Amino acid sequence: MIISFTWTPWKKWHKISLQGYTRLVLHKYNTTANSEKHTMLRTLGKTLGGTLALLCLASTLAIAQGESRTMTCMQVNGKGVCTAAAGQDGKEIVVIGEDLKVGALMTCVDRGNVVSCREYAGR
């Protein structure tokens, strides 16, 4: 009985000879080189995909913040809500700001349908 076996670590197919008959046999497992390549490719893909998703989320949040500007409260209703404010150019606009007094500095953000203000934190 003559058995010969040819094995190469970088190929999935192997040639087996038994008494003059030759067959190609497929591996039941991936070779080390192939599985490492697949694992590294998958790791890099996941990392790149996660990074892109994070950048998209961060840019969306940055756009949603809007542009903030410093204004001075000019008019307060009886409940302590500032209803009118003047910017650095002196132009008055309608705003909503909680717990503010006339003359107080505020940071205001235009949210599209309303200008929301809060007390200036100062930097």
C-alpha positions as CSV (number, residue, x, y, z in Angstrom):
1,M,0.0,0.0,0.0
2,I,1.5,3.3,-1.1
3,I,0.1,6.5,0.4
4,S,1.4,9.9,-0.6
5,F,0.2,13.2,0.7
6,T,1.1,16.6,-0.6
7,W,0.3,19.6,1.7
8,T,0.9,23.3,1.2
9,P,-0.1,25.7,3.9
10,W,-1.2,28.4,1.5
11,K,-3.6,26.4,-0.5
12,K,-7.0,24.9,0.4
13,W,-6.8,21.9,-1.9
14,H,-4.5,19.0,-1.3
15,K,-3.5,16.1,-3.5
16,I,-3.8,12.6,-1.9
17,S,-2.5,9.5,-3.8
18,L,-3.5,6.0,-2.7
19,Q,-2.3,3.0,-4.7
20,G,-2.2,4.9,-8.0
21,Y,-5.4,6.9,-7.5
22,T,-5.1,10.6,-7.0
23,R,-7.8,12.8,-5.5
24,L,-7.9,16.5,-4.6
25,V,-9.3,17.0,-1.1
26,L,-10.6,20.3,0.2
27,H,-9.6,21.4,3.7
28,K,-12.3,21.5,6.3
29,Y,-10.7,24.6,7.9
30,N,-9.1,27.8,6.6
31,T,-5.4,28.0,6.5
32,T,-3.7,30.3,9.1
33,A,-2.7,32.9,6.5
34,N,-6.2,33.2,5.1
35,S,-7.9,33.4,8.4
36,E,-5.5,36.1,9.6
37,K,-6.1,38.1,6.5
38,H,-9.9,37.8,6.9
39,T,-9.7,38.8,10.6
40,M,-7.5,41.8,9.9
41,L,-9.7,42.9,7.0
42,R,-12.8,42.6,9.2
43,T,-11.1,44.5,12.1
44,L,-10.0,47.3,9.8
45,G,-13.5,47.5,8.2
46,K,-15.2,47.7,11.6
47,T,-12.8,50.3,12.8
48,L,-13.3,52.4,9.6
49,G,-17.0,52.0,9.7
50,G,-17.3,53.0,13.4
51,T,-15.0,56.0,12.8
52,L,-17.2,57.3,9.9
53,A,-20.4,56.8,11.9
54,L,-18.9,58.8,14.8
55,L,-17.8,61.6,12.5
56,C,-21.3,61.8,10.9
57,L,-22.9,62.0,14.4
58,A,-20.5,64.6,15.6
59,S,-21.0,66.8,12.5
60,T,-24.8,66.5,12.9
61,L,-24.6,67.6,16.5
62,A,-22.2,70.5,15.6
63,I,-24.7,71.8,13.0
64,A,-27.6,71.4,15.4
65,Q,-25.9,73.6,18.0
66,G,-26.2,76.7,15.8
67,E,-24.3,79.9,16.1
68,S,-24.3,81.4,19.6
69,R,-23.9,85.2,20.2
70,T,-23.8,87.4,23.2
71,M,-26.7,89.7,23.8
72,T,-28.1,92.1,26.5
73,C,-31.5,91.6,28.0
74,M,-33.7,94.7,27.3
75,Q,-37.1,93.7,28.5
76,V,-38.3,91.2,31.2
77,N,-41.9,90.1,31.8
78,G,-43.3,89.8,35.4
79,K,-42.1,86.2,35.7
80,G,-38.4,86.8,35.1
81,V,-38.4,85.8,31.5
82,C,-36.4,88.0,29.2
83,T,-38.5,88.7,26.1
84,A,-36.4,91.2,24.2
85,A,-32.7,91.5,23.7
86,A,-30.2,93.7,21.9
87,G,-27.1,92.5,20.1
88,Q,-23.8,94.2,19.8
89,D,-25.2,96.2,16.8
90,G,-28.0,97.6,19.1
91,K,-30.8,95.9,17.1
92,E,-33.5,94.5,19.3
93,I,-35.1,91.0,18.7
94,V,-37.6,88.8,20.4
95,V,-36.0,86.1,22.6
96,I,-36.9,83.7,25.4
97,G,-34.5,83.6,28.4
98,E,-35.4,82.2,31.9
99,D,-34.4,83.9,35.2
100,L,-32.8,87.0,33.8
101,K,-32.8,90.7,34.7
102,V,-32.7,93.8,32.5
103,G,-29.2,94.6,31.5
104,A,-27.9,91.0,32.0
105,L,-25.5,89.5,29.5
106,M,-26.8,86.4,27.8
107,T,-25.7,83.7,25.3
108,C,-28.3,83.3,22.7
109,V,-28.8,80.6,20.0
110,D,-31.1,80.8,17.1
111,R,-33.1,77.5,16.9
112,G,-35.0,78.4,13.7
113,N,-38.4,79.3,15.1
114,V,-37.2,80.8,18.5
115,V,-34.1,82.5,19.9
116,S,-33.2,80.8,23.1
117,C,-31.1,82.6,25.7
118,R,-29.4,81.8,29.0
119,E,-27.1,83.6,31.4
120,Y,-23.7,84.4,30.0
121,A,-21.1,82.1,31.5
122,G,-18.1,84.3,30.6
123,R,-14.8,82.9,29.5
